[in-house]
Amino acid sequence: MDKIILLGHTGYIGNAIYKKLKNKKIIGFSSKDINLTNYRECLKLKKHLNEKTILIICSAIKSDLGNSFETYIKNVRMAENLNKIIAKKALKKIILLSSNSVYGVFKKHKKIDERTPVYPDTFYSLAKIVSEKIFQLSVSEKKLLILRPTTIYGPNELIVPNTPSGFLRKAIDNRGISLWGDGSEIRDFLFIEDIVEIISKIINKNIYGILNLASGKKQSYADSIKIISKVLKKKINFESKTRTLDPVDKIYNINLFYKYFPKYKFTSLEKGLHKIIKN
């Protein structure tokens, strides 16, 4: 039986994946168990890795917790140390959770797909693309899958992010909501249950290379406020903050995703928000 090793199983995405796969042979490690920035601690992983191991890597210092040169160094160090360990082991598969930020946080694209040139313009996005490259140069292309998810939202978030779920929490608590300009920037909001469900399906599929995780649906931040108003059945207003930069829309072509999962149905934003309230 395949053994799944999940690094970062107490983080937001990692914990959701861990709960989904708990009926499988899975072992989770958090930063408290293994400090991935320390090579000696990474050696603890060696006894768990073999040709039947599927390694899922969610570990990272997220941009919400720091977007600096120091956090860049730590994120890249994690990738370096893991690759030193992995290079000595023949694993079945590696799934690396990266980020759509590699296409540029402030870079404008008409539409983004897996062939869109990367444009790291923050320390966080630079760390992600460097980490991706480290794995690509160290691991056989037939064993590595890099996932680049879009803006994720859902229940049980550890922080109050600038996402529909963060806005929903503020609306329920009667706290103010602020958006840049008129809130018309386009995003692709991906419900946490979808990313977890997709990863659970990917584990048993021969999918390798790079895959964007997006719903393919265009919605603005202002649209999300309207839907929250509908879900809560009350008028929700937001404060408009003066823009310091031009708006940047993020629109995705997900043809490659549908090549692998032609019948997959993503959770609508309205349904996702209802699920958060029930949760």
C-alpha positions in Angstrom: 0.0 0.0 0.0 1.2 3.5 -0.8 2.2 5.6 2.2 1.4 9.4 2.1 3.7 11.8 3.9 2.2 15.2 4.4 4.5 18.1 5.4 2.6 21.0 6.9 -0.4 19.0 8.1 -1.5 21.6 10.7 -1.6 24.6 8.3 -4.9 25.7 6.7 -4.6 23.7 3.4 -2.5 20.9 4.9 -4.9 20.2 7.8 -7.9 20.0 5.3 -5.9 17.5 3.2 -5.0 15.5 6.3 -8.6 15.2 7.4 -9.7 14.2 3.9 -7.1 11.4 3.6 -7.2 10.2 7.3 -8.6 6.9 6.2 -5.5 6.3 4.1 -2.0 5.4 5.3 -0.9 9.0 6.0 1.6 10.5 8.3 1.7 14.3 9.0 4.6 16.4 10.1 4.3 20.1 11.2 7.1 22.6 11.9 7.0 21.6 15.5 7.8 18.0 14.5 10.4 18.9 12.0 12.0 22.3 11.3 12.6 22.0 7.6 15.0 25.0 7.7 17.3 22.7 9.7 18.9 19.9 7.6 19.7 17.8 10.7 16.0 17.8 11.6 15.1 16.9 8.0 17.0 13.7 8.5 14.1 12.4 10.6 12.1 12.0 7.3 14.5 9.4 5.8 13.1 6.4 7.6 9.6 7.2 6.2 10.6 7.5 2.6 10.7 4.7 0.0 9.5 3.7 -3.4 5.9 3.5 -2.2 5.9 7.0 -0.6 3.8 9.8 -2.0 5.1 13.1 -0.5 2.8 16.1 -0.3 4.5 19.3 0.5 2.4 22.1 2.0 5.1 23.5 4.3 5.9 27.2 3.8 6.0 30.5 5.5 2.9 32.1 3.9 2.9 35.6 2.5 0.4 36.6 5.2 3.1 35.9 7.8 5.9 37.7 6.0 6.9 38.8 2.6 10.6 39.7 3.2 14.0 38.6 2.2 14.3 36.7 5.5 11.2 34.7 4.8 12.4 34.1 1.3 15.6 32.6 2.6 13.7 30.3 5.0 11.3 29.1 2.3 14.1 28.3 -0.2 16.1 26.7 2.6 13.2 24.3 3.2 13.3 23.3 -0.5 17.1 22.8 -0.4 17.0 20.6 2.7 14.2 18.5 1.4 15.9 17.9 -1.9 19.1 16.8 -0.1 17.0 14.1 1.6 14.9 13.2 -1.5 17.9 12.9 -3.7 18.9 9.8 -1.7 15.5 8.1 -1.9 13.4 6.8 -4.8 9.9 8.1 -4.1 6.7 7.2 -6.0 5.4 10.7 -6.3 5.9 14.3 -5.1 3.1 16.8 -5.0 4.4 20.4 -4.3 1.9 23.1 -3.3 3.1 26.3 -4.9 1.2 29.4 -5.6 -0.3 31.4 -8.5 1.8 34.3 -7.3 4.6 33.0 -9.5 2.8 34.7 -12.4 3.2 38.0 -10.7 1.3 39.7 -8.0 1.3 43.0 -9.9 1.8 41.7 -13.4 -1.1 42.0 -15.9 -2.0 39.0 -18.0 -5.0 38.7 -20.4 -5.5 35.2 -19.2 -3.3 32.8 -17.3 -2.6 29.1 -18.0 0.3 26.8 -17.3 2.3 28.2 -20.3 2.1 31.8 -19.0 5.6 33.1 -18.3 6.4 33.4 -14.6 7.0 36.9 -13.2 8.0 36.8 -9.5 7.7 40.3 -8.3 7.6 39.8 -4.5 10.0 37.8 -2.2 7.2 35.3 -1.6 6.6 34.6 -5.3 10.3 34.5 -5.9 10.7 31.9 -3.2 8.0 29.8 -4.8 9.5 29.8 -8.3 13.0 29.1 -6.9 11.6 26.2 -4.8 9.8 24.9 -7.9 13.0 25.0 -9.9 15.0 23.2 -7.2 12.5 20.3 -7.3 12.3 20.3 -11.1 16.1 20.0 -11.4 16.3 17.3 -8.6 13.3 15.1 -9.3 12.3 13.0 -12.3 9.7 14.8 -14.3 7.6 11.7 -14.2 7.4 11.9 -10.4 6.8 15.6 -9.7 3.5 17.5 -9.8 3.5 21.2 -9.0 0.1 22.7 -8.1 -0.5 26.5 -8.4 -3.8 27.3 -6.6 -5.6 30.6 -6.9 -7.2 32.6 -4.1 -8.5 30.0 -1.6 -11.3 30.6 0.8 -13.3 28.5 3.3 -14.1 27.7 6.9 -11.7 27.4 9.8 -9.1 29.9 8.6 -6.5 30.8 11.1 -6.5 34.4 10.1 -9.1 36.8 8.6 -7.9 37.1 5.0 -9.0 39.5 2.3 -11.1 36.8 0.7 -14.8 36.1 0.6 -14.6 34.0 3.8 -12.7 36.9 5.5 -15.3 39.4 4.3 -18.1 37.0 5.5 -16.6 36.8 9.0 -16.3 40.6 9.2 -19.9 41.0 8.0 -21.2 38.5 10.6 -19.3 40.4 13.3 -20.5 43.7 12.0 -16.9 44.8 11.3 -16.0 47.2 8.5 -14.9 45.8 5.1 -12.4 47.7 3.0 -11.7 47.2 -0.7 -9.3 48.9 -3.0 -11.1 51.4 -5.2 -14.6 50.1 -6.3 -13.6 46.4 -5.7 -13.8 45.6 -9.4 -10.6 43.6 -9.5 -11.3 40.2 -10.9 -10.2 37.1 -9.1 -10.8 33.3 -9.2 -12.0 32.2 -5.8 -11.4 28.5 -5.1 -13.2 26.8 -2.2 -11.0 24.8 0.2 -13.1 21.6 -0.2 -12.4 21.7 -4.0 -8.7 21.9 -3.7 -8.7 19.0 -1.1 -11.0 16.9 -3.3 -8.9 17.5 -6.4 -5.7 16.5 -4.5 -7.4 13.3 -3.2 -8.1 12.4 -6.9 -4.7 13.4 -8.1 -2.9 11.0 -5.8 -4.0 8.0 -7.8 -3.6 9.6 -11.3 -0.6 9.8 -13.5 -0.5 13.6 -13.6 2.8 15.4 -13.6 4.3 18.7 -14.5 2.5 22.0 -13.6 -1.2 22.3 -13.0 -3.1 25.5 -12.0 -5.9 25.0 -9.6 -8.7 27.4 -10.4 -12.4 27.3 -11.0 -12.3 29.2 -14.2 -15.0 31.6 -13.0 -14.4 35.4 -13.0 -15.7 37.3 -10.0 -14.7 40.6 -8.5 -14.2 41.4 -4.8 -17.3 43.6 -5.1 -19.2 40.6 -6.5 -18.3 38.6 -3.4 -19.8 41.4 -1.2 -23.1 41.2 -3.2 -23.2 37.5 -2.7 -22.5 37.8 1.0 -25.4 40.2 1.2 -27.6 37.7 -0.4 -26.4 34.8 1.8 -26.9 36.8 5.0 -30.0 38.5 3.7 -28.9 42.0 4.7 -27.2 44.9 3.0 -23.4 44.8 3.3 -21.4 47.9 2.4 -17.7 48.3 2.1 -15.3 51.2 2.5 -13.4 52.2 -0.6 -9.7 52.7 -0.1 -7.8 55.0 -2.5 -5.7 53.0 -5.0 -2.0 53.4 -5.0 -1.5 50.9 -7.9 -3.4 50.1 -11.1 -5.9 47.2 -10.7 -4.7 43.7 -11.8 -7.2 41.1 -12.9 -6.5 37.4 -12.5 -8.4 35.3 -15.1 -7.6 31.6 -15.7 -7.9 29.2 -18.6 -8.4 25.8 -17.0 -8.5 23.6 -20.2 -5.6 21.5 -18.9 -7.5 20.8 -15.6 -10.6 19.7 -17.5 -8.4 17.4 -19.7 -7.8 15.4 -16.5 -11.1 16.0 -14.8 -13.7 16.7 -17.5 -16.7 16.2 -15.3 -15.6 18.0 -12.2 -18.0 20.6 -10.8 -16.6 23.4 -8.7 -18.4 24.8 -5.6 -20.0 28.1 -6.5 -19.1 31.1 -4.3 -22.7 31.3 -3.0 -22.7 27.6 -2.0 -19.2 27.9 -0.5 -20.3 30.8 1.7 -23.4 28.9 2.8 -21.2 25.9 3.8 -18.9 28.2 5.8 -21.9 29.5 7.8 -23.1 26.0 8.5 -19.6 25.0 9.5 
